[in-house]
């Protein structure tokens, strides 16, 4: 099945329509096709995988959970640990499995995921945009698409909404699941470095950024994505990033803002755990459903895993067998998504507190993100961290038994 006319001059139909060909959409399309449904995946972009709108880092723990193997040609860097730079005062190197990762070229990786969907039997059409839907009660009866300049109407039995944080399907169904206050606005430059950079992801938590964080994500020894994710900042993101790079004693050691290979901007939903939203015959997944690790905004593998579940249950729905998307998602991903939601809520509480200054917010945020203190007990460490953060973190790390190192920044 393709978006081509049959002998009668009418458009061929599909059982499952997947809107969006990012990781969530490709996961959904592959799973739907493998389940025996006639599946069509569409994406409004002329080239799948562009433009890049994220840091391109993937946690290897979630890759194992997905059962997928990332192709070697998509990997540009491997990180055995993550470095947290807290308030420009101390650094924590976390080598726990959860904080190990790889950097990918999204333009290669996303096309690989789409290829897997196509190889499984799904039809794929880029440059195809959802314009509107017609409803029959609570379900979508038909979808109007713009396909390479021509309008096409299809009547799928089930739909997977994998069309991102600003989902067209959410708007059409009046089913927006989170507000603009739950969206982190990110901007990054892919930069050429002045010297070899540490081969680890670096996360910067500091008052200069506030609720959000900065990052350096290596793409080789002399190339990296350098960016900031901001919540509630209305100033120019690009100007903010330029000033941050230039004025930061660690970041400016490696980078100038006059060697920008690419500017990448995007929004990430961080609403916390929303489950597996379904409206009639439409299953929402990925960024459209807020399925990210809310405390860091990582969405590539969570979206792919959740999208695969949505695609499987969309196929069942199209076959008249009913769906258990919510239950399946809870069984497979709720632990990760709910943990992210808990940490996100804790960080919001910290950065909203009038009782803490920026220094203590940064230090406590680092302690919570590294699971050295629980959200309920974090204030018990306040006095020690305030007086001597280096030795306080050494004590917390020793007590935790976790694979971490701390030193002065």
LUMDREN-810509 format. One record per residue (C-alpha): residue in three letters; x, y, z. Coordinates in steps of 0.001 Angstrom, whole numbers. Example, Ala and Ser with C-alpha at 12.3 -4.5 7.8 and 13.67 -1.06 7.14 Angstrom:
2
@r:ALA; px:12300; py:-4500; pz:7800 .
@r:SER; px:13670; py:-1060; pz:7140 .
END
This chain:
409
@r:UNK; px:0; py:0; pz:0 .
@r:UNK; px:1381; py:3387; pz:-1022 .
@r:UNK; px:-52; py:6813; pz:-1545 .
@r:UNK; px:-751; py:6029; pz:-5175 .
@r:UNK; px:-3942; py:5674; pz:-7117 .
@r:UNK; px:-5481; py:2281; pz:-7753 .
@r:UNK; px:-7114; py:1168; pz:-10992 .
@r:UNK; px:-10322; py:3041; pz:-10179 .
@r:UNK; px:-8447; py:6297; pz:-9702 .
@r:UNK; px:-9006; py:6291; pz:-5932 .
@r:UNK; px:-6412; py:6440; pz:-3185 .
@r:UNK; px:-5505; py:3104; pz:-1625 .
@r:UNK; px:-6451; py:2804; pz:2017 .
@r:UNK; px:-4569; py:1708; pz:5134 .
@r:UNK; px:-5522; py:54; pz:8392 .
@r:UNK; px:-3180; py:2125; pz:10556 .
@r:UNK; px:-1976; py:5643; pz:9799 .
@r:UNK; px:1094; py:6799; pz:11708 .
@r:UNK; px:1574; py:10556; pz:11719 .
@r:UNK; px:5200; py:11516; pz:12298 .
@r:UNK; px:8386; py:9631; pz:11367 .
@r:UNK; px:10576; py:10334; pz:14360 .
@r:UNK; px:11605; py:7531; pz:16735 .
@r:UNK; px:8062; py:7163; pz:18107 .
@r:UNK; px:6474; py:7036; pz:14658 .
@r:UNK; px:9005; py:4614; pz:13209 .
@r:UNK; px:8659; py:2357; pz:16244 .
@r:UNK; px:4888; py:2442; pz:15851 .
@r:UNK; px:4937; py:1808; pz:12112 .
@r:UNK; px:7273; py:-1152; pz:12444 .
@r:UNK; px:5253; py:-2745; pz:15249 .
@r:UNK; px:1980; py:-2175; pz:13415 .
@r:UNK; px:3291; py:-3730; pz:10220 .
@r:UNK; px:4741; py:-6708; pz:12085 .
@r:UNK; px:1318; py:-7230; pz:13662 .
@r:UNK; px:-192; py:-7653; pz:10199 .
@r:UNK; px:-1853; py:-4254; pz:9713 .
@r:UNK; px:-1620; py:-2337; pz:6448 .
@r:UNK; px:420; py:559; pz:7757 .
@r:UNK; px:1266; py:3963; pz:6336 .
@r:UNK; px:3689; py:6362; pz:8062 .
@r:UNK; px:3738; py:9983; pz:6913 .
@r:UNK; px:5967; py:12901; pz:7838 .
@r:UNK; px:5580; py:16543; pz:6885 .
@r:UNK; px:9319; py:17014; pz:6394 .
@r:UNK; px:10856; py:16444; pz:2988 .
@r:UNK; px:13686; py:14484; pz:4609 .
@r:UNK; px:13175; py:12231; pz:7619 .
@r:UNK; px:15574; py:13061; pz:10437 .
@r:UNK; px:15850; py:16771; pz:9696 .
@r:UNK; px:16117; py:19276; pz:11162 .
@r:UNK; px:17859; py:17954; pz:14262 .
@r:UNK; px:16145; py:19301; pz:17384 .
@r:UNK; px:17852; py:17518; pz:20280 .
@r:UNK; px:21214; py:16748; pz:21849 .
@r:UNK; px:21437; py:13388; pz:20004 .
@r:UNK; px:22521; py:11400; pz:23071 .
@r:UNK; px:20946; py:8051; pz:23956 .
@r:UNK; px:21259; py:6147; pz:27220 .
@r:UNK; px:22527; py:2635; pz:26554 .
@r:UNK; px:20361; py:1198; pz:29346 .
@r:UNK; px:17250; py:2091; pz:27367 .
@r:UNK; px:18756; py:745; pz:24152 .
@r:UNK; px:19061; py:-2641; pz:25856 .
@r:UNK; px:15472; py:-2376; pz:27040 .
@r:UNK; px:14284; py:-1691; pz:23491 .
@r:UNK; px:16027; py:-4789; pz:22116 .
@r:UNK; px:17397; py:-2724; pz:19241 .
@r:UNK; px:20992; py:-2442; pz:18110 .
@r:UNK; px:22143; py:995; pz:16966 .
@r:UNK; px:24076; py:740; pz:13680 .
@r:UNK; px:27742; py:1621; pz:13976 .
@r:UNK; px:27561; py:4244; pz:11216 .
@r:UNK; px:25069; py:6233; pz:13302 .
@r:UNK; px:27292; py:6379; pz:16416 .
@r:UNK; px:29810; py:9228; pz:16618 .
@r:UNK; px:30812; py:9020; pz:20285 .
@r:UNK; px:30551; py:6692; pz:23261 .
@r:UNK; px:30419; py:7907; pz:26862 .
@r:UNK; px:31287; py:5674; pz:29806 .
@r:UNK; px:30037; py:8215; pz:32342 .
@r:UNK; px:28213; py:11517; pz:32746 .
@r:UNK; px:29802; py:14521; pz:34444 .
@r:UNK; px:27617; py:16835; pz:36515 .
@r:UNK; px:29035; py:20342; pz:36968 .
@r:UNK; px:27240; py:21818; pz:39958 .
@r:UNK; px:27229; py:25573; pz:40416 .
@r:UNK; px:30732; py:25876; pz:38937 .
@r:UNK; px:31888; py:24502; pz:42301 .
@r:UNK; px:32115; py:20698; pz:42206 .
@r:UNK; px:31859; py:17966; pz:39569 .
@r:UNK; px:30452; py:14464; pz:39954 .
@r:UNK; px:31460; py:11773; pz:37463 .
@r:UNK; px:28709; py:9142; pz:37460 .
@r:UNK; px:29684; py:5802; pz:35903 .
@r:UNK; px:26502; py:3961; pz:36846 .
@r:UNK; px:24989; py:2071; pz:33854 .
@r:UNK; px:22051; py:4494; pz:33669 .
@r:UNK; px:24416; py:7394; pz:32900 .
@r:UNK; px:26373; py:5726; pz:30096 .
@r:UNK; px:25424; py:6619; pz:26559 .
@r:UNK; px:26204; py:7136; pz:22917 .
@r:UNK; px:25891; py:10161; pz:20674 .
@r:UNK; px:24241; py:9496; pz:17333 .
@r:UNK; px:23803; py:11408; pz:14112 .
@r:UNK; px:20034; py:11812; pz:14178 .
@r:UNK; px:19889; py:12278; pz:10407 .
@r:UNK; px:21339; py:8776; pz:10028 .
@r:UNK; px:19638; py:7203; pz:13027 .
@r:UNK; px:16107; py:8395; pz:12256 .
@r:UNK; px:16365; py:7167; pz:8670 .
@r:UNK; px:17588; py:3827; pz:9986 .
@r:UNK; px:14518; py:3565; pz:12221 .
@r:UNK; px:12272; py:4460; pz:9281 .
@r:UNK; px:14087; py:1872; pz:7153 .
@r:UNK; px:13324; py:-772; pz:9795 .
@r:UNK; px:9661; py:188; pz:9609 .
@r:UNK; px:9701; py:-46; pz:5818 .
@r:UNK; px:11552; py:-3344; pz:5877 .
@r:UNK; px:8852; py:-4695; pz:8210 .
@r:UNK; px:6206; py:-3835; pz:5613 .
@r:UNK; px:5073; py:-291; pz:6406 .
@r:UNK; px:4628; py:2225; pz:3604 .
@r:UNK; px:6426; py:5535; pz:4179 .
@r:UNK; px:5834; py:8937; pz:2659 .
@r:UNK; px:7850; py:12046; pz:3459 .
@r:UNK; px:6582; py:15488; pz:2433 .
@r:UNK; px:3088; py:14412; pz:3518 .
@r:UNK; px:1286; py:16577; pz:6063 .
@r:UNK; px:-1870; py:15975; pz:8041 .
@r:UNK; px:-4213; py:18902; pz:7387 .
@r:UNK; px:-7413; py:17998; pz:9220 .
@r:UNK; px:-9654; py:15158; pz:10375 .
@r:UNK; px:-13353; py:14344; pz:10190 .
@r:UNK; px:-14929; py:12843; pz:13273 .
@r:UNK; px:-17581; py:10196; pz:13755 .
@r:UNK; px:-18462; py:10505; pz:17426 .
@r:UNK; px:-15252; py:10113; pz:19443 .
@r:UNK; px:-13296; py:8490; pz:16600 .
@r:UNK; px:-11599; py:9855; pz:13512 .
@r:UNK; px:-13519; py:8895; pz:10391 .
@r:UNK; px:-11096; py:10266; pz:7795 .
@r:UNK; px:-7891; py:12272; pz:7484 .
@r:UNK; px:-7093; py:14937; pz:4910 .
@r:UNK; px:-3434; py:14908; pz:3911 .
@r:UNK; px:-1301; py:17105; pz:1718 .
@r:UNK; px:876; py:14654; pz:-204 .
@r:UNK; px:3625; py:16359; pz:-2187 .
@r:UNK; px:1273; py:19213; pz:-3021 .
@r:UNK; px:-1895; py:17170; pz:-3660 .
@r:UNK; px:-4730; py:16722; pz:-1175 .
@r:UNK; px:-5539; py:13118; pz:-282 .
@r:UNK; px:-8269; py:11741; pz:1976 .
@r:UNK; px:-7802; py:8438; pz:3795 .
@r:UNK; px:-9990; py:6521; pz:6231 .
@r:UNK; px:-7725; py:4486; pz:8519 .
@r:UNK; px:-9208; py:2255; pz:11162 .
@r:UNK; px:-6666; py:3389; pz:13760 .
@r:UNK; px:-4197; py:6272; pz:13983 .
@r:UNK; px:-964; py:6721; pz:15898 .
@r:UNK; px:-240; py:10342; pz:16772 .
@r:UNK; px:3545; py:10584; pz:16832 .
@r:UNK; px:3672; py:14124; pz:15500 .
@r:UNK; px:5653; py:15798; pz:18240 .
@r:UNK; px:5259; py:18242; pz:21071 .
@r:UNK; px:3104; py:20578; pz:18960 .
@r:UNK; px:892; py:17756; pz:17702 .
@r:UNK; px:-1614; py:18540; pz:14954 .
@r:UNK; px:-3742; py:15584; pz:16004 .
@r:UNK; px:-3855; py:16855; pz:19581 .
@r:UNK; px:-5157; py:20179; pz:18341 .
@r:UNK; px:-7655; py:18583; pz:15944 .
@r:UNK; px:-9057; py:16380; pz:18711 .
@r:UNK; px:-8815; py:19146; pz:21331 .
@r:UNK; px:-6806; py:16697; pz:23399 .
@r:UNK; px:-3716; py:18640; pz:24379 .
@r:UNK; px:-2174; py:16818; pz:27324 .
@r:UNK; px:172; py:19450; pz:28736 .
@r:UNK; px:566; py:23213; pz:28821 .
@r:UNK; px:3369; py:25438; pz:27586 .
@r:UNK; px:4609; py:25559; pz:31182 .
@r:UNK; px:5481; py:21874; pz:30808 .
@r:UNK; px:7720; py:22448; pz:27788 .
@r:UNK; px:11487; py:22975; pz:27979 .
@r:UNK; px:12885; py:25148; pz:25226 .
@r:UNK; px:16260; py:23990; pz:23980 .
@r:UNK; px:18903; py:25489; pz:21741 .
@r:UNK; px:22335; py:24139; pz:20920 .
@r:UNK; px:25232; py:24772; pz:18608 .
@r:UNK; px:27247; py:21997; pz:17041 .
@r:UNK; px:30698; py:23446; pz:17565 .
@r:UNK; px:34312; py:22790; pz:16632 .
@r:UNK; px:36382; py:22591; pz:19827 .
@r:UNK; px:39643; py:24419; pz:20471 .
@r:UNK; px:41144; py:21358; pz:22171 .
@r:UNK; px:40242; py:17744; pz:22865 .
@r:UNK; px:37099; py:17543; pz:24974 .
@r:UNK; px:36325; py:14952; pz:27670 .
@r:UNK; px:34507; py:11983; pz:26149 .
@r:UNK; px:31552; py:12157; pz:28464 .
@r:UNK; px:28259; py:13983; pz:28531 .
@r:UNK; px:28549; py:17037; pz:30776 .
@r:UNK; px:25465; py:18454; pz:32504 .
@r:UNK; px:25687; py:21944; pz:34008 .
@r:UNK; px:23322; py:22830; pz:36852 .
@r:UNK; px:23741; py:26400; pz:38062 .
@r:UNK; px:21933; py:29603; pz:39022 .
@r:UNK; px:22962; py:31223; pz:35746 .
@r:UNK; px:20598; py:28811; pz:33972 .
@r:UNK; px:17982; py:28290; pz:36657 .
@r:UNK; px:15278; py:25676; pz:36088 .
@r:UNK; px:16900; py:23732; pz:33284 .
@r:UNK; px:20474; py:22764; pz:32522 .
@r:UNK; px:23332; py:23203; pz:30090 .
@r:UNK; px:25208; py:20448; pz:28312 .
@r:UNK; px:28226; py:19426; pz:26303 .
@r:UNK; px:27584; py:16257; pz:24305 .
@r:UNK; px:30679; py:15041; pz:22440 .
@r:UNK; px:30493; py:14048; pz:18785 .
@r:UNK; px:34182; py:13204; pz:18628 .
@r:UNK; px:37348; py:14612; pz:20191 .
@r:UNK; px:36982; py:18064; pz:18630 .
@r:UNK; px:33238; py:18386; pz:17982 .
@r:UNK; px:30231; py:18602; pz:20281 .
@r:UNK; px:26665; py:19723; pz:20752 .
@r:UNK; px:26719; py:22557; pz:23284 .
@r:UNK; px:23358; py:23777; pz:24477 .
@r:UNK; px:20932; py:24839; pz:27160 .
@r:UNK; px:17419; py:23718; pz:27998 .
@r:UNK; px:15356; py:26462; pz:29591 .
@r:UNK; px:12002; py:26424; pz:31339 .
@r:UNK; px:10212; py:29751; pz:31693 .
@r:UNK; px:12830; py:31873; pz:29926 .
@r:UNK; px:11405; py:34270; pz:27359 .
@r:UNK; px:14650; py:35884; pz:26223 .
@r:UNK; px:16288; py:34922; pz:22929 .
@r:UNK; px:17524; py:31368; pz:23353 .
@r:UNK; px:20366; py:31873; pz:20912 .
@r:UNK; px:21605; py:35008; pz:22675 .
@r:UNK; px:21338; py:33248; pz:26021 .
@r:UNK; px:23436; py:30345; pz:24735 .
@r:UNK; px:26092; py:32591; pz:23194 .
@r:UNK; px:26467; py:34513; pz:26450 .
@r:UNK; px:26588; py:31299; pz:28468 .
@r:UNK; px:29324; py:29726; pz:26320 .
@r:UNK; px:31408; py:32892; pz:26288 .
@r:UNK; px:31090; py:33567; pz:30012 .
@r:UNK; px:31392; py:30050; pz:31426 .
@r:UNK; px:34894; py:29218; pz:32731 .
@r:UNK; px:34616; py:25524; pz:31798 .
@r:UNK; px:32728; py:25768; pz:28505 .
@r:UNK; px:34770; py:28678; pz:27147 .
@r:UNK; px:37946; py:26662; pz:27779 .
@r:UNK; px:36901; py:24378; pz:24914 .
@r:UNK; px:34643; py:26432; pz:22669 .
@r:UNK; px:34230; py:29804; pz:20989 .
@r:UNK; px:31009; py:30857; pz:19300 .
@r:UNK; px:32683; py:31555; pz:15956 .
@r:UNK; px:32835; py:27903; pz:14813 .
@r:UNK; px:29158; py:26932; pz:14577 .
@r:UNK; px:28519; py:23970; pz:12274 .
@r:UNK; px:24779; py:23789; pz:12942 .
@r:UNK; px:22133; py:25516; pz:15051 .
@r:UNK; px:19590; py:23132; pz:16571 .
@r:UNK; px:16452; py:24331; pz:18307 .
@r:UNK; px:13514; py:22398; pz:19656 .
@r:UNK; px:10990; py:22010; pz:22430 .
@r:UNK; px:10797; py:19010; pz:24754 .
@r:UNK; px:7733; py:18126; pz:26820 .
@r:UNK; px:8505; py:17525; pz:30487 .
@r:UNK; px:5024; py:17136; pz:32027 .
@r:UNK; px:5696; py:13975; pz:33982 .
@r:UNK; px:4058; py:10583; pz:33475 .
@r:UNK; px:818; py:10811; pz:31473 .
@r:UNK; px:390; py:7122; pz:30688 .
@r:UNK; px:-671; py:6058; pz:27209 .
@r:UNK; px:-3251; py:8591; pz:26049 .
@r:UNK; px:-5992; py:7293; pz:23733 .
@r:UNK; px:-8841; py:9284; pz:22211 .
@r:UNK; px:-11290; py:7149; pz:20266 .
@r:UNK; px:-9223; py:5358; pz:17618 .
@r:UNK; px:-6159; py:7609; pz:18066 .
@r:UNK; px:-3215; py:6464; pz:20188 .
@r:UNK; px:-731; py:9174; pz:21220 .
@r:UNK; px:2948; py:8457; pz:21775 .
@r:UNK; px:6379; py:10065; pz:21954 .
@r:UNK; px:6574; py:13815; pz:22462 .
@r:UNK; px:2882; py:14130; pz:21567 .
@r:UNK; px:2162; py:12176; pz:24762 .
@r:UNK; px:4944; py:13697; pz:26869 .
@r:UNK; px:6793; py:10366; pz:26985 .
@r:UNK; px:10224; py:11694; pz:27927 .
@r:UNK; px:12447; py:11264; pz:30946 .
@r:UNK; px:11064; py:14473; pz:32395 .
@r:UNK; px:14018; py:15453; pz:34578 .
@r:UNK; px:16452; py:15586; pz:31637 .
@r:UNK; px:14114; py:15703; pz:28645 .
@r:UNK; px:15596; py:12599; pz:26970 .
@r:UNK; px:13057; py:11323; pz:24511 .
@r:UNK; px:14690; py:9291; pz:21740 .
@r:UNK; px:14541; py:5793; pz:23202 .
@r:UNK; px:11515; py:6354; pz:25469 .
@r:UNK; px:9636; py:7547; pz:22390 .
@r:UNK; px:10754; py:4573; pz:20317 .
@r:UNK; px:9750; py:2060; pz:22986 .
@r:UNK; px:6398; py:3725; pz:23694 .
@r:UNK; px:5776; py:4165; pz:19976 .
@r:UNK; px:6338; py:457; pz:19407 .
@r:UNK; px:3697; py:-305; pz:22021 .
@r:UNK; px:1282; py:2192; pz:20467 .
@r:UNK; px:1789; py:649; pz:17019 .
@r:UNK; px:1143; py:-2872; pz:18275 .
@r:UNK; px:-2111; py:-1860; pz:19929 .
@r:UNK; px:-3186; py:326; pz:17002 .
@r:UNK; px:-2904; py:-2771; pz:14818 .
@r:UNK; px:-5029; py:-4749; pz:17277 .
@r:UNK; px:-7586; py:-1954; pz:17317 .
@r:UNK; px:-7718; py:-1895; pz:13523 .
@r:UNK; px:-8314; py:-5636; pz:13532 .
@r:UNK; px:-11273; py:-5305; pz:15891 .
@r:UNK; px:-9461; py:-7008; pz:18767 .
@r:UNK; px:-9388; py:-4080; pz:21201 .
@r:UNK; px:-6284; py:-2493; pz:22643 .
@r:UNK; px:-4456; py:-2442; pz:26008 .
@r:UNK; px:-1945; py:294; pz:25230 .
@r:UNK; px:-2096; py:1894; pz:28686 .
@r:UNK; px:-1601; py:-1401; pz:30518 .
@r:UNK; px:1235; py:-2494; pz:28231 .
@r:UNK; px:2980; py:845; pz:28630 .
@r:UNK; px:2714; py:666; pz:32419 .
@r:UNK; px:4246; py:-2817; pz:32369 .
@r:UNK; px:7137; py:-1822; pz:30097 .
@r:UNK; px:8011; py:1835; pz:30719 .
@r:UNK; px:6163; py:3193; pz:33746 .
@r:UNK; px:9155; py:2689; pz:36046 .
@r:UNK; px:11373; py:4930; pz:33906 .
@r:UNK; px:8731; py:7550; pz:33118 .
@r:UNK; px:7441; py:7764; pz:36689 .
@r:UNK; px:10985; py:8015; pz:38078 .
@r:UNK; px:11614; py:10873; pz:35643 .
@r:UNK; px:8389; py:12547; pz:36706 .
@r:UNK; px:9278; py:12305; pz:40411 .
@r:UNK; px:12720; py:13824; pz:39858 .
@r:UNK; px:11252; py:16529; pz:37635 .
@r:UNK; px:8737; py:17497; pz:40331 .
@r:UNK; px:11522; py:17604; pz:42920 .
@r:UNK; px:13688; py:19858; pz:40757 .
@r:UNK; px:10770; py:22214; pz:40099 .
@r:UNK; px:10160; py:22387; pz:43845 .
@r:UNK; px:13835; py:23133; pz:44514 .
@r:UNK; px:14084; py:25912; pz:41959 .
@r:UNK; px:10795; py:27435; pz:43135 .
@r:UNK; px:11802; py:27530; pz:46792 .
@r:UNK; px:12324; py:30963; pz:48345 .
@r:UNK; px:14222; py:29339; pz:51218 .
@r:UNK; px:17192; py:28269; pz:49061 .
@r:UNK; px:19723; py:30355; pz:47176 .
@r:UNK; px:20979; py:29450; pz:43719 .
@r:UNK; px:24081; py:27719; pz:45064 .
@r:UNK; px:22120; py:25334; pz:47274 .
@r:UNK; px:19528; py:24684; pz:44578 .
@r:UNK; px:22345; py:23582; pz:42252 .
@r:UNK; px:24035; py:21341; pz:44826 .
@r:UNK; px:20798; py:19709; pz:45968 .
@r:UNK; px:19694; py:19198; pz:42353 .
@r:UNK; px:22930; py:17333; pz:41670 .
@r:UNK; px:22479; py:15186; pz:44776 .
@r:UNK; px:18925; py:14261; pz:43762 .
@r:UNK; px:19698; py:13586; pz:40080 .
@r:UNK; px:22550; py:11270; pz:41076 .
@r:UNK; px:20267; py:9491; pz:43579 .
@r:UNK; px:22590; py:10314; pz:46464 .
@r:UNK; px:19636; py:11626; pz:48447 .
@r:UNK; px:15947; py:10877; pz:48050 .
@r:UNK; px:13493; py:13688; pz:47343 .
@r:UNK; px:12003; py:13164; pz:50813 .
@r:UNK; px:15333; py:13306; pz:52635 .
@r:UNK; px:17258; py:15874; pz:50604 .
@r:UNK; px:16885; py:18689; pz:53148 .
@r:UNK; px:18718; py:16565; pz:55726 .
@r:UNK; px:21886; py:17055; pz:53655 .
@r:UNK; px:21454; py:20814; pz:53382 .
@r:UNK; px:23766; py:21845; pz:56214 .
@r:UNK; px:26662; py:19565; pz:55180 .
@r:UNK; px:26448; py:20565; pz:51521 .
@r:UNK; px:26309; py:24238; pz:52393 .
@r:UNK; px:29372; py:24060; pz:54646 .
@r:UNK; px:31670; py:21743; pz:52637 .
@r:UNK; px:30115; py:20372; pz:49440 .
@r:UNK; px:33173; py:18378; pz:48369 .
@r:UNK; px:33416; py:16323; pz:51539 .
@r:UNK; px:29636; py:16122; pz:51854 .
@r:UNK; px:29390; py:14545; pz:48393 .
@r:UNK; px:32280; py:12193; pz:49181 .
@r:UNK; px:30361; py:10968; pz:52203 .
@r:UNK; px:27122; py:10563; pz:50276 .
@r:UNK; px:28870; py:8641; pz:47489 .
@r:UNK; px:30624; py:6317; pz:49945 .
@r:UNK; px:27357; py:5630; pz:51737 .
@r:UNK; px:25531; py:4931; pz:48457 .
@r:UNK; px:28115; py:2447; pz:47175 .
@r:UNK; px:27611; py:3846; pz:43687 .
@r:UNK; px:30303; py:4216; pz:41036 .
@r:UNK; px:30981; py:7963; pz:41210 .
@r:UNK; px:33833; py:10389; pz:41746 .
@r:UNK; px:33656; py:13969; pz:42992 .
@r:UNK; px:36188; py:16794; pz:42764 .
@r:UNK; px:36343; py:20558; pz:42774 .
@r:UNK; px:35388; py:22232; pz:39528 .
END
